[in-house]
Each structure stands twice: as structure tokens, then as C-alpha cells.
Amino acid sequence: MERLFPERRVFLKSETDTRFIRLKPATQLLIYAGVSATVSWAIIATAILMMDSIGSGNLRDQARRDQVQFQERLNAMAEERDRRAVEARAAQERFNAALSRISAMQSELLTSEQRRNELSTGIDVIQETLRETMQDREAARSDLAKLKEETADSNVALAEASPLPLNFMSDALESTAAERDQMLADARAAKDERDEAELELKLLHEKNEDIFRRIEDAVALSIAPLDDMFQSAGLNSESLLSQIRRGYGGQGGPLTQISYSTRGEEPTADDLRADAVLSQLDQLNMYRIAAEKAPFALPVHSAFRYTSGFGYRHDPKNGSRRMHNGVDFAGAYGTPLYATADGVVVHAGWMSGFGKLVKIKHAFGIQTYYAHTSRILVKEGQRVSRGDHIADMGNTGRVTGTHLHYEVRVAGKPVNPMTYIKAANNVFKEQNQRARLKSE
């Protein structure tokens, strides 16, 4: 140590005195070690701080880029949702137009069927008249032949006896011949009329066939997507139709006299086909009624942002993991909110946690909740229809900002509302594709 750190003296001189400090080898070693440790610590700490600064800067940049990408994705999803909404409304309008066209075609079909029955009855009458006319013509021919034979045998005797009976017989023969010619003309006219009626009946049958085919195609194209929509939403279509039949099954009328049919005819193939089409139209109408009573629609028609879905999430207030029983749509304060299906308002007022809440009871045991509203436009017991303006978006209750908390409950149990919304959107999209393929 003395060789590496020889003993040193540090002199301290003042104006009146001179002193020195002796630095032994051990002391010098301690000082050197302390200085080295301090410098090393400063270098390491500086390097760590620089690495942390660089790393945090990269993380902030990455987080900023992720936020921008997420915002762009949300904007794209919002635009896609707006396009889907426009397509859904357009599909609904086309669906209503198709229903109106089917109703018009149904009326035309019934009129054509009545006209066909009238023509069939007229042809039967014409054919019967033609048969009777031909029988009368044959009988007149036979009588005329017999009369000619009798006249030929006694013509000379009658001529010698008296010219008066001969003239009478000549007049009778001329009258009979004229009547025969008239009957032949009537028979030909009846045959021509029958041919025209048969041609008209054939054309009418072809027209009825085309009407039947178009109605059957339109009904099949309309029923299948609706059935898929109910199946996608987890609703049993047979059970829904049974409830609709029970709810819309009223019949009645004054008591009239009993009448009996004298024709005793079996229903024709056209009658059976018409009954099948009418049954399908009735099923289509019941599907339409059921669709209006289930929440297959969005409660917000203006621009919004989808901020929270159905299921477990971190609570926005305290960060704990909790079940979220609905979906959240964030929008501008006062955005109109609309009923998603026909129903009856069972609650319209304040409820803890929900703030100002509108609760609507629908058919099939379904209820919808519209929470955190700023203004309620309906009252309890009021009956509403799909698309009615029921409230405005707000921030009442337990919230972090303006939004709508929307719930769907079946038999009191919360279900995912997006199941119904997506089912309707998918059906309208598929229906548009089918219509486009059919037009191509």
C-alpha cells in the first residue's frame, strides 16, 4: 500500500501559521475508493435515468399511436353502423312495398279466380246449349228426310187432287229449311263462342299461374329471413306464431240461415294452391306482427359511439370487476331515444343507479330499459309503438358522462341486446343480397 499510496502531507498555510494534514496510505485508499464509488454510482444512475426516459418516451408514442388507431377504428365502425342503419331502413321500406304489392297481387288473383269461375260456368252453359241445338238439328234433319220421302210418294196424287196442299207443304219445307239453316248458324256461333271462351280461359289460367308463381316466390323470399331473424335472437318461431294466433284470433258476425252446396265438387288444384298461398301470407303477416313486438331495432337513430358492451367489465367508477347487464351508447346531450318495439310503459321516473329510467313491457315476456335519460316524454301505462320518441339522452344517475344504458330482459333475466340488433341487421343484409341476386 505504501508503494501505491505513499504517505502524503497537505500543508495549510495562513498569514500567521502553517499546518499540515498527514494522509496515510489507508486514508488515501479510503478516499480513492469513496470517490470511485461516487463516480460509478453517478454514471450508473445517469444511464438508468436515460434508459427510463427513452423507454417511457417510446411507450407514450406507442400509446398515442394505439389511441389514434383505436379512434380511427371507432370512426370506421360508426360509419359502417350508419351505412347498416341506412340499408336496414331501405330494406324495411322495400319489405313494406313488397307487402303492398303482394296484397295487390292477391286481390288481382282473387278477381281472376272469380272471373275464371264465371267463364267456366258460362262455357258449361254454352256447351249444354250447343248439345241441345245439335240434337234438335239432327231431329229436324230426320223429320225433314221423312217428310221428303212422304212428299215424294204422294206428290203426284196431291198435285192432281188439289194444288193447295202442295203449296202448303212447299211453304212448310221452306220454313223448315230456313229454321234448319238458322240452327246451323246458331250452332256455329255457339261453337265459335265456346272456342273464344276456352282461349280466354287458357290465357287466364296462364296469367293465374304466373301470379301464383310470383306470389309464392315473394312469400318464400320474405318468410325465410324473418324466421332466421327470430332463430338468431334465440326466439322460438312456432311459439311466437302461436301467441300471435291467440292474440289475433277474433271471429264473429250475425247468425245467418244455413245454406247447402248443390255442386258437390272437390276443390281444384288452383283452389288448393290459393289456400296454401293465403296460409303463407297469413304466416308472413304474423311474422310482421311478431317482429314489431320484439326489440329488433336501435334505440338511437342519430350519431353515437358504442362505449361498453354486455358482460363483465371494470366498473368506470371504482375499477372493480362487475357484470354489465346492457350496452352503452354515448352521444350528444339531448339526443332523441326511440322505443325499439311495441309495448306498454311500466316505469317512467327515477330509479337508483339508473337515474331517469323508462321501462317498457313487450310481448313474449320481453322488457327494455332506457336509463340515464335527461327528459322522459312518456308516462306509466302509456302504450307505445316502435319508433316512438320516448326520452332524451342524458347523464342522470351513476354515470361518468352523457350516454344511454340500454337493456333487454327476457322473463326478468338480462340478455345481450346486440343479439337482437345484429339478428335484424344480418337478416336485412341477407335479404338485400337475395334481392340483388334475383334482380341480376
GICORBEL-V711278 format. One record per residue. RES is the residue in one letter. SS is DSSP state (h for helix, s for strand, l for the rest). PHI is phi in whole degrees, -180 to 180 (999 if undefined). Layout:
((RES	SS	PHI) (RES	SS	PHI))
This chain:
((M	l	999) (E	l	-66) (R	l	-71) (L	l	-81) (F	l	-128) (P	l	-64) (E	l	-64) (R	s	-127) (R	s	-127) (V	s	-108) (F	s	-89) (L	s	-120) (K	s	-113) (S	l	-118) (E	l	-68) (T	l	-117) (D	l	-150) (T	s	-133) (R	s	-132) (F	s	-142) (I	s	-118) (R	s	-90) (L	s	-109) (K	l	-74) (P	h	-57) (A	h	-65) (T	h	-65) (Q	h	-62) (L	h	-63) (L	h	-64) (I	h	-64) (Y	h	-64) (A	h	-63) (G	h	-65) (V	h	-65) (S	h	-61) (A	h	-63) (T	h	-64) (V	h	-65) (S	h	-62) (W	h	-62) (A	h	-64) (I	h	-65) (I	h	-65) (A	h	-63) (T	h	-62) (A	h	-63) (I	h	-63) (L	h	-63) (M	h	-66) (M	h	-64) (D	h	-62) (S	h	-63) (I	h	-65) (G	h	-64) (S	h	-66) (G	h	-64) (N	h	-63) (L	h	-63) (R	h	-65) (D	h	-63) (Q	h	-64) (A	h	-63) (R	h	-65) (R	h	-65) (D	h	-62) (Q	h	-65) (V	h	-64) (Q	h	-63) (F	h	-64) (Q	h	-66) (E	h	-64) (R	h	-65) (L	h	-63) (N	h	-64) (A	h	-64) (M	h	-65) (A	h	-64) (E	h	-64) (E	h	-63) (R	h	-64) (D	h	-63) (R	h	-64) (R	h	-63) (A	h	-64) (V	h	-63) (E	h	-64) (A	h	-64) (R	h	-65) (A	h	-64) (A	h	-65) (Q	h	-64) (E	h	-65) (R	h	-65) (F	h	-63) (N	h	-64) (A	h	-64) (A	h	-65) (L	h	-63) (S	h	-63) (R	h	-66) (I	h	-64) (S	h	-63) (A	h	-64) (M	h	-67) (Q	h	-65) (S	h	-63) (E	h	-63) (L	h	-65) (L	h	-64) (T	h	-63) (S	h	-65) (E	h	-65) (Q	h	-65) (R	h	-64) (R	h	-64) (N	h	-63) (E	h	-64) (L	h	-65) (S	h	-63) (T	h	-64) (G	h	-63) (I	h	-64) (D	h	-60) (V	h	-64) (I	h	-63) (Q	h	-63) (E	h	-64) (T	h	-63) (L	h	-64) (R	h	-63) (E	h	-62) (T	h	-63) (M	h	-66) (Q	h	-65) (D	h	-64) (R	h	-64) (E	h	-62) (A	h	-65) (A	h	-66) (R	h	-63) (S	h	-63) (D	h	-62) (L	h	-65) (A	h	-64) (K	h	-61) (L	h	-65) (K	h	-65) (E	h	-63) (E	h	-64) (T	h	-69) (A	h	-63) (D	h	-71) (S	h	-109) (N	h	-67) (V	h	-68) (A	h	-63) (L	h	-68) (A	h	-65) (E	h	-74) (A	h	-72) (S	l	-163) (P	h	-74) (L	h	-67) (P	h	-62) (L	h	-66) (N	h	-63) (F	h	-62) (M	h	-68) (S	h	-63) (D	h	-63) (A	h	-63) (L	h	-65) (E	h	-64) (S	h	-64) (T	h	-65) (A	h	-64) (A	h	-63) (E	h	-63) (R	h	-64) (D	h	-60) (Q	h	-64) (M	h	-65) (L	h	-64) (A	h	-64) (D	h	-63) (A	h	-65) (R	h	-64) (A	h	-63) (A	h	-65) (K	h	-65) (D	h	-63) (E	h	-64) (R	h	-65) (D	h	-63) (E	h	-64) (A	h	-66) (E	h	-65) (L	h	-64) (E	h	-63) (L	h	-65) (K	h	-65) (L	h	-63) (L	h	-64) (H	h	-64) (E	h	-64) (K	h	-65) (N	h	-62) (E	h	-62) (D	h	-66) (I	h	-65) (F	h	-58) (R	h	-64) (R	h	-66) (I	h	-65) (E	h	-63) (D	h	-64) (A	h	-64) (V	h	-67) (A	h	-63) (L	h	-68) (S	h	-92) (I	h	-75) (A	h	-57) (P	h	-64) (L	h	-66) (D	h	-63) (D	h	-63) (M	h	-63) (F	h	-67) (Q	h	-65) (S	h	-64) (A	l	-82) (G	l	79) (L	l	-103) (N	l	-80) (S	h	-66) (E	h	-65) (S	h	-65) (L	h	-62) (L	h	-65) (S	h	-64) (Q	h	-66) (I	h	-64) (R	h	-61) (R	h	-67) (G	h	-79) (Y	l	-125) (G	l	-120) (G	l	-68) (Q	l	-141) (G	l	166) (G	l	143) (P	l	-68) (L	l	-76) (T	l	-114) (Q	l	-69) (I	l	-70) (S	l	-124) (Y	l	-122) (S	l	-84) (T	l	-101) (R	l	-80) (G	l	62) (E	l	-95) (E	l	-77) (P	l	-62) (T	l	-78) (A	h	-63) (D	h	-66) (D	h	-63) (L	h	-64) (R	h	-67) (A	h	-64) (D	h	-62) (A	h	-64) (V	h	-65) (L	h	-63) (S	h	-65) (Q	h	-66) (L	h	-64) (D	h	-64) (Q	h	-64) (L	h	-61) (N	h	-64) (M	h	-68) (Y	h	-61) (R	h	-63) (I	h	-63) (A	h	-65) (A	h	-65) (E	h	-72) (K	h	-94) (A	l	-107) (P	l	-79) (F	l	-93) (A	l	-162) (L	l	-89) (P	l	-78) (V	l	-119) (H	l	-101) (S	l	-93) (A	l	-65) (F	l	-150) (R	s	-125) (Y	s	-81) (T	s	-105) (S	s	-158) (G	l	-105) (F	l	-83) (G	s	127) (Y	s	-73) (R	s	-154) (H	s	-83) (D	l	-59) (P	l	-67) (K	l	-89) (N	l	-119) (G	l	79) (S	l	-76) (R	s	-85) (R	s	-138) (M	s	-80) (H	s	-107) (N	l	-85) (G	l	-149) (V	s	-127) (D	s	-113) (F	s	-119) (A	s	-95) (G	l	-153) (A	l	-72) (Y	l	-62) (G	l	89) (T	l	-60) (P	s	-65) (L	s	-117) (Y	s	-126) (A	l	-67) (T	l	-91) (A	l	-166) (D	l	-67) (G	s	177) (V	s	-125) (V	s	-73) (V	s	-108) (H	s	-153) (A	s	-148) (G	s	172) (W	s	-79) (M	s	-144) (S	l	-54) (G	l	87) (F	l	-84) (G	s	70) (K	s	-77) (L	s	-122) (V	s	-115) (K	s	-120) (I	s	-118) (K	s	-99) (H	l	-110) (A	h	-73) (F	h	63) (G	h	74) (I	s	-102) (Q	s	-130) (T	s	-124) (Y	s	-116) (Y	s	-128) (A	s	-109) (H	s	66) (T	s	-75) (S	s	-95) (R	s	-150) (I	s	-108) (L	l	-109) (V	l	-126) (K	l	-133) (E	l	-61) (G	l	88) (Q	l	-77) (R	s	-92) (V	s	-122) (S	l	-117) (R	l	-59) (G	l	91) (D	l	-72) (H	s	-76) (I	s	-110) (A	s	-165) (D	s	-123) (M	s	-68) (G	s	-152) (N	l	-140) (T	l	-81) (G	l	87) (R	l	-88) (V	l	-140) (T	l	-112) (G	l	-179) (T	l	-70) (H	s	-170) (L	s	-111) (H	s	-97) (Y	s	-114) (E	s	-124) (V	s	-127) (R	s	-124) (V	s	-115) (A	l	56) (G	l	84) (K	s	-102) (P	s	-66) (V	s	-128) (N	l	-72) (P	h	-63) (M	h	-67) (T	h	-60) (Y	h	-72) (I	h	-66) (K	h	-66) (A	h	-60) (A	h	-66) (N	h	-63) (N	h	-64) (V	h	-66) (F	h	-65) (K	h	-64) (E	h	-66) (Q	h	-65) (N	h	-64) (Q	h	-64) (R	h	-64) (A	h	-64) (R	h	-66) (L	h	-64) (K	h	-66) (S	h	-68) (E	l	-70))
